[in-house]
C-alpha cells in the first residue's frame, strides 16, 4: 500500500500546502525586489560644481540612457 494512502492522504495535502507556501513566498520575494528597484535612482547626487569636474563614465551614461 502506498504510504500516502495509508495515512489517509495527509501527506499529499501537506505537500500541496508546502508548494502553495513556496509559491506565495516566491511572489512575496519578487514583490520586495520590485519595490527595491523602484526606489533606486541613477541620478548623480554630487553638487553641480563636482559633477563639472568629474566626467560621467561610459557605463554611467549607458545606464542613464536605459533606465532614465
Backbone atoms as SQL, in Angstrom:
CREATE TABLE atoms (id INTEGER PRIMARY KEY, chain TEXT, resi INTEGER, resn TEXT, atom TEXT, x REAL, y REAL, z REAL);
INSERT INTO atoms VALUES
  (1, 'A', 1, 'UNK', 'N', 0.858, -1.186, 0.000),
  (2, 'A', 1, 'UNK', 'CA', 0.000, 0.000, 0.000),
  (3, 'A', 1, 'UNK', 'C', 0.902, 1.246, 0.000),
  (4, 'A', 2, 'UNK', 'N', 0.482, 2.235, -0.748),
  (5, 'A', 2, 'UNK', 'CA', 1.207, 3.498, -0.835),
  (6, 'A', 2, 'UNK', 'C', 1.129, 4.225, 0.514),
  (7, 'A', 3, 'UNK', 'N', 2.254, 4.753, 1.018),
  (8, 'A', 3, 'UNK', 'CA', 2.222, 5.455, 2.321),
  (9, 'A', 3, 'UNK', 'C', 1.243, 6.620, 2.347),
  (10, 'A', 4, 'UNK', 'N', 1.054, 7.292, 1.199),
  (11, 'A', 4, 'UNK', 'CA', 0.105, 8.410, 1.167),
  (12, 'A', 4, 'UNK', 'C', -1.316, 7.914, 1.380),
  (13, 'A', 5, 'UNK', 'N', -1.589, 6.702, 0.875),
  (14, 'A', 5, 'UNK', 'CA', -2.916, 6.133, 1.075),
  (15, 'A', 5, 'UNK', 'C', -3.083, 5.666, 2.518),
  (16, 'A', 6, 'UNK', 'N', -1.994, 5.158, 3.108),
  (17, 'A', 6, 'UNK', 'CA', -2.063, 4.606, 4.468),
  (18, 'A', 6, 'UNK', 'C', -2.425, 5.682, 5.482),
  (19, 'A', 7, 'UNK', 'N', -1.964, 6.917, 5.272),
  (20, 'A', 7, 'UNK', 'CA', -2.260, 7.965, 6.249),
  (21, 'A', 7, 'UNK', 'C', -3.461, 8.811, 5.831),
  (22, 'A', 8, 'UNK', 'N', -4.261, 8.282, 4.926),
  (23, 'A', 8, 'UNK', 'CA', -5.489, 8.981, 4.539),
  (24, 'A', 8, 'UNK', 'C', -5.249, 10.168, 3.634),
  (25, 'A', 9, 'UNK', 'N', -4.081, 10.228, 2.988),
  (26, 'A', 9, 'UNK', 'CA', -3.796, 11.328, 2.071),
  (27, 'A', 9, 'UNK', 'C', -3.265, 12.576, 2.745),
  (28, 'A', 10, 'UNK', 'N', -3.001, 12.526, 4.043),
  (29, 'A', 10, 'UNK', 'CA', -2.494, 13.712, 4.746),
  (30, 'A', 10, 'UNK', 'C', -1.165, 14.177, 4.168),
  (31, 'A', 11, 'UNK', 'N', -0.340, 13.238, 3.748),
  (32, 'A', 11, 'UNK', 'CA', 0.965, 13.607, 3.194),
  (33, 'A', 11, 'UNK', 'C', 0.780, 14.402, 1.900),
  (34, 'A', 12, 'UNK', 'N', -0.147, 13.977, 1.055),
  (35, 'A', 12, 'UNK', 'CA', -0.407, 14.701, -0.192),
  (36, 'A', 12, 'UNK', 'C', -0.906, 16.110, 0.101),
  (37, 'A', 13, 'UNK', 'N', -1.752, 16.243, 1.095),
  (38, 'A', 13, 'UNK', 'CA', -2.233, 17.575, 1.468),
  (39, 'A', 13, 'UNK', 'C', -1.103, 18.430, 1.997),
  (40, 'A', 14, 'UNK', 'N', -0.222, 17.846, 2.788),
  (41, 'A', 14, 'UNK', 'CA', 0.920, 18.593, 3.319),
  (42, 'A', 14, 'UNK', 'C', 1.820, 19.048, 2.187),
  (43, 'A', 15, 'UNK', 'N', 2.042, 18.192, 1.194),
  (44, 'A', 15, 'UNK', 'CA', 2.869, 18.564, 0.049),
  (45, 'A', 15, 'UNK', 'C', 2.266, 19.733, -0.707),
  (46, 'A', 16, 'UNK', 'N', 0.953, 19.731, -0.892),
  (47, 'A', 16, 'UNK', 'CA', 0.326, 20.835, -1.618),
  (48, 'A', 16, 'UNK', 'C', 0.404, 22.123, -0.820),
  (49, 'A', 17, 'UNK', 'N', 0.318, 22.038, 0.498),
  (50, 'A', 17, 'UNK', 'CA', 0.461, 23.244, 1.328),
  (51, 'A', 17, 'UNK', 'C', 1.863, 23.803, 1.212),
  (52, 'A', 18, 'UNK', 'N', 2.864, 22.945, 1.192),
  (53, 'A', 18, 'UNK', 'CA', 4.241, 23.412, 1.065),
  (54, 'A', 18, 'UNK', 'C', 4.445, 24.097, -0.281),
  (55, 'A', 19, 'UNK', 'N', 3.896, 23.519, -1.328),
  (56, 'A', 19, 'UNK', 'CA', 4.024, 24.112, -2.643),
  (57, 'A', 19, 'UNK', 'C', 3.361, 25.478, -2.677),
  (58, 'A', 20, 'UNK', 'N', 2.161, 25.569, -2.141),
  (59, 'A', 20, 'UNK', 'CA', 1.459, 26.845, -2.109),
  (60, 'A', 20, 'UNK', 'C', 2.252, 27.863, -1.301),
  (61, 'A', 21, 'UNK', 'N', 2.785, 27.440, -0.179),
  (62, 'A', 21, 'UNK', 'CA', 3.585, 28.344, 0.649),
  (63, 'A', 21, 'UNK', 'C', 4.831, 28.799, -0.111),
  (64, 'A', 22, 'UNK', 'N', 5.472, 27.886, -0.819),
  (65, 'A', 22, 'UNK', 'CA', 6.669, 28.236, -1.586),
  (66, 'A', 22, 'UNK', 'C', 6.329, 29.241, -2.691),
  (67, 'A', 23, 'UNK', 'N', 5.195, 29.025, -3.362),
  (68, 'A', 23, 'UNK', 'CA', 4.772, 29.953, -4.418),
  (69, 'A', 23, 'UNK', 'C', 4.473, 31.324, -3.818),
  (70, 'A', 24, 'UNK', 'N', 3.774, 31.343, -2.694),
  (71, 'A', 24, 'UNK', 'CA', 3.475, 32.615, -2.026),
  (72, 'A', 24, 'UNK', 'C', 4.757, 33.316, -1.601),
  (73, 'A', 25, 'UNK', 'N', 5.694, 32.554, -1.060),
  (74, 'A', 25, 'UNK', 'CA', 6.959, 33.142, -0.628),
  (75, 'A', 25, 'UNK', 'C', 7.725, 33.702, -1.821),
  (76, 'A', 26, 'UNK', 'N', 7.692, 32.973, -2.933),
  (77, 'A', 26, 'UNK', 'CA', 8.378, 33.445, -4.143),
  (78, 'A', 26, 'UNK', 'C', 7.773, 34.763, -4.605),
  (79, 'A', 27, 'UNK', 'N', 6.451, 34.842, -4.634),
  (80, 'A', 27, 'UNK', 'CA', 5.797, 36.070, -5.059),
  (81, 'A', 27, 'UNK', 'C', 6.098, 37.222, -4.103),
  (82, 'A', 28, 'UNK', 'N', 6.125, 36.934, -2.808),
  (83, 'A', 28, 'UNK', 'CA', 6.460, 37.952, -1.821),
  (84, 'A', 28, 'UNK', 'C', 7.887, 38.447, -2.037),
  (85, 'A', 29, 'UNK', 'N', 8.805, 37.524, -2.284),
  (86, 'A', 29, 'UNK', 'CA', 10.209, 37.868, -2.532),
  (87, 'A', 29, 'UNK', 'C', 10.325, 38.741, -3.779),
  (88, 'A', 30, 'UNK', 'N', 9.593, 38.390, -4.828),
  (89, 'A', 30, 'UNK', 'CA', 9.618, 39.197, -6.055),
  (90, 'A', 30, 'UNK', 'C', 9.044, 40.579, -5.810),
  (91, 'A', 31, 'UNK', 'N', 7.972, 40.668, -5.030),
  (92, 'A', 31, 'UNK', 'CA', 7.387, 41.971, -4.712),
  (93, 'A', 31, 'UNK', 'C', 8.383, 42.853, -3.972),
  (94, 'A', 32, 'UNK', 'N', 9.119, 42.261, -3.048),
  (95, 'A', 32, 'UNK', 'CA', 10.126, 43.015, -2.300),
  (96, 'A', 32, 'UNK', 'C', 11.190, 43.550, -3.257),
  (97, 'A', 33, 'UNK', 'N', 11.654, 42.705, -4.166),
  (98, 'A', 33, 'UNK', 'CA', 12.685, 43.140, -5.117),
  (99, 'A', 33, 'UNK', 'C', 12.156, 44.197, -6.082),
  (100, 'A', 34, 'UNK', 'N', 10.911, 44.063, -6.514),
  (101, 'A', 34, 'UNK', 'CA', 10.331, 45.091, -7.385),
  (102, 'A', 34, 'UNK', 'C', 10.281, 46.432, -6.658),
  (103, 'A', 35, 'UNK', 'N', 9.879, 46.402, -5.403),
  (104, 'A', 35, 'UNK', 'CA', 9.810, 47.640, -4.620),
  (105, 'A', 35, 'UNK', 'C', 11.195, 48.254, -4.456),
  (106, 'A', 36, 'UNK', 'N', 12.197, 47.410, -4.250),
  (107, 'A', 36, 'UNK', 'CA', 13.565, 47.923, -4.100),
  (108, 'A', 36, 'UNK', 'C', 14.042, 48.570, -5.397),
  (109, 'A', 37, 'UNK', 'N', 13.753, 47.953, -6.534),
  (110, 'A', 37, 'UNK', 'CA', 14.218, 48.519, -7.800),
  (111, 'A', 37, 'UNK', 'C', 13.521, 49.832, -8.110),
  (112, 'A', 38, 'UNK', 'N', 12.286, 49.990, -7.639),
  (113, 'A', 38, 'UNK', 'CA', 11.588, 51.255, -7.851),
  (114, 'A', 38, 'UNK', 'C', 12.176, 52.381, -7.019),
  (115, 'A', 39, 'UNK', 'N', 12.882, 52.036, -5.940),
  (116, 'A', 39, 'UNK', 'CA', 13.482, 53.051, -5.076),
  (117, 'A', 39, 'UNK', 'C', 14.867, 53.488, -5.547),
  (118, 'A', 40, 'UNK', 'N', 15.453, 52.742, -6.477),
  (119, 'A', 40, 'UNK', 'CA', 16.807, 53.031, -6.931),
  (120, 'A', 40, 'UNK', 'C', 16.785, 54.217, -7.882),
  (121, 'A', 41, 'UNK', 'N', 17.742, 55.091, -7.710),
  (122, 'A', 41, 'UNK', 'CA', 17.877, 56.248, -8.578),
  (123, 'A', 41, 'UNK', 'C', 19.260, 56.238, -9.213),
  (124, 'A', 42, 'UNK', 'N', 19.315, 56.602, -10.460),
  (125, 'A', 42, 'UNK', 'CA', 20.604, 56.678, -11.138),
  (126, 'A', 42, 'UNK', 'C', 21.070, 58.120, -11.273),
  (127, 'A', 43, 'UNK', 'N', 20.475, 58.999, -10.513),
  (128, 'A', 43, 'UNK', 'CA', 20.894, 60.396, -10.532),
  (129, 'A', 43, 'UNK', 'C', 22.182, 60.562, -9.747),
  (130, 'A', 44, 'UNK', 'N', 23.062, 61.361, -10.266),
  (131, 'A', 44, 'UNK', 'CA', 24.320, 61.648, -9.589),
  (132, 'A', 44, 'UNK', 'C', 24.032, 62.597, -8.434),
  (133, 'A', 45, 'UNK', 'N', 24.314, 62.197, -7.199),
  (134, 'A', 45, 'UNK', 'CA', 23.962, 63.031, -6.048),
  (135, 'A', 45, 'UNK', 'C', 24.951, 64.162, -5.777),
  (136, 'A', 46, 'UNK', 'N', 26.034, 64.229, -6.526),
  (137, 'A', 46, 'UNK', 'CA', 27.041, 65.257, -6.265),
  (138, 'A', 46, 'UNK', 'C', 26.530, 66.645, -6.645),
  (139, 'A', 47, 'UNK', 'N', 26.989, 67.658, -5.936),
  (140, 'A', 47, 'UNK', 'CA', 26.642, 69.032, -6.314),
  (141, 'A', 47, 'UNK', 'C', 27.175, 69.337, -7.718),
  (142, 'A', 48, 'UNK', 'N', 26.542, 70.267, -8.388),
  (143, 'A', 48, 'UNK', 'CA', 26.892, 70.596, -9.778),
  (144, 'A', 48, 'UNK', 'C', 28.369, 70.949, -9.961),
  (145, 'A', 49, 'UNK', 'N', 28.974, 71.635, -8.984),
  (146, 'A', 49, 'UNK', 'CA', 30.390, 72.017, -9.136),
  (147, 'A', 49, 'UNK', 'C', 31.306, 70.785, -9.187),
  (148, 'A', 50, 'UNK', 'N', 30.934, 69.719, -8.503),
  (149, 'A', 50, 'UNK', 'CA', 31.724, 68.487, -8.563),
  (150, 'A', 50, 'UNK', 'C', 31.436, 67.706, -9.843),
  (151, 'A', 51, 'UNK', 'N', 30.184, 67.703, -10.258),
  (152, 'A', 51, 'UNK', 'CA', 29.829, 66.999, -11.494),
  (153, 'A', 51, 'UNK', 'C', 30.614, 67.558, -12.674),
  (154, 'A', 52, 'UNK', 'N', 30.817, 68.875, -12.691),
  (155, 'A', 52, 'UNK', 'CA', 31.539, 69.511, -13.795),
  (156, 'A', 52, 'UNK', 'C', 32.999, 69.061, -13.824),
  (157, 'A', 53, 'UNK', 'N', 33.586, 68.793, -12.647),
  (158, 'A', 53, 'UNK', 'CA', 34.995, 68.380, -12.577),
  (159, 'A', 53, 'UNK', 'C', 35.184, 66.877, -12.764),
  (160, 'A', 54, 'UNK', 'N', 34.146, 66.091, -12.521),
  (161, 'A', 54, 'UNK', 'CA', 34.256, 64.634, -12.617),
  (162, 'A', 54, 'UNK', 'C', 33.344, 64.171, -13.764),
  (163, 'A', 55, 'UNK', 'N', 33.935, 63.839, -14.902),
  (164, 'A', 55, 'UNK', 'CA', 33.090, 63.452, -16.038),
  (165, 'A', 55, 'UNK', 'C', 32.364, 62.121, -15.780),
  (166, 'A', 56, 'UNK', 'N', 31.206, 62.004, -16.376),
  (167, 'A', 56, 'UNK', 'CA', 30.421, 60.784, -16.245),
  (168, 'A', 56, 'UNK', 'C', 31.068, 59.678, -17.083),
  (169, 'A', 57, 'UNK', 'N', 31.173, 58.481, -16.516),
  (170, 'A', 57, 'UNK', 'CA', 31.781, 57.368, -17.251),
  (171, 'A', 57, 'UNK', 'C', 30.832, 56.858, -18.330),
  (172, 'A', 58, 'UNK', 'N', 31.376, 56.072, -19.254),
  (173, 'A', 58, 'UNK', 'CA', 30.543, 55.496, -20.308),
  (174, 'A', 58, 'UNK', 'C', 29.485, 54.564, -19.712),
  (175, 'A', 59, 'UNK', 'N', 29.855, 53.843, -18.661),
  (176, 'A', 59, 'UNK', 'CA', 28.901, 52.943, -18.016),
  (177, 'A', 59, 'UNK', 'C', 27.752, 53.735, -17.427),
  (178, 'A', 60, 'UNK', 'N', 28.065, 54.811, -16.733),
  (179, 'A', 60, 'UNK', 'CA', 27.011, 55.647, -16.136),
  (180, 'A', 60, 'UNK', 'C', 26.102, 56.208, -17.226),
  (181, 'A', 61, 'UNK', 'N', 26.694, 56.654, -18.321),
  (182, 'A', 61, 'UNK', 'CA', 25.900, 57.200, -19.414),
  (183, 'A', 61, 'UNK', 'C', 24.994, 56.138, -20.026),
  (184, 'A', 62, 'UNK', 'N', 25.499, 54.916, -20.182),
  (185, 'A', 62, 'UNK', 'CA', 24.671, 53.854, -20.769),
  (186, 'A', 62, 'UNK', 'C', 23.540, 53.454, -19.819),
  (187, 'A', 63, 'UNK', 'N', 23.813, 53.428, -18.524),
  (188, 'A', 63, 'UNK', 'CA', 22.767, 53.098, -17.547),
  (189, 'A', 63, 'UNK', 'C', 21.698, 54.181, -17.564),
  (190, 'A', 64, 'UNK', 'N', 22.122, 55.424, -17.608),
  (191, 'A', 64, 'UNK', 'CA', 21.167, 56.543, -17.642),
  (192, 'A', 64, 'UNK', 'C', 20.321, 56.473, -18.917),
  (193, 'A', 65, 'UNK', 'N', 20.939, 56.095, -20.042),
  (194, 'A', 65, 'UNK', 'CA', 20.202, 56.005, -21.311),
  (195, 'A', 65, 'UNK', 'C', 19.135, 54.919, -21.244),
  (196, 'A', 66, 'UNK', 'N', 19.441, 53.808, -20.569),
  (197, 'A', 66, 'UNK', 'CA', 18.496, 52.699, -20.499),
  (198, 'A', 66, 'UNK', 'C', 17.420, 52.943, -19.442),
  (199, 'A', 67, 'UNK', 'N', 17.823, 53.399, -18.275),
  (200, 'A', 67, 'UNK', 'CA', 16.880, 53.494, -17.156),
  (201, 'A', 67, 'UNK', 'C', 16.375, 54.901, -16.884),
  (202, 'A', 68, 'UNK', 'N', 16.959, 55.888, -17.493),
  (203, 'A', 68, 'UNK', 'CA', 16.493, 57.252, -17.276),
  (204, 'A', 68, 'UNK', 'C', 17.122, 57.927, -16.108);
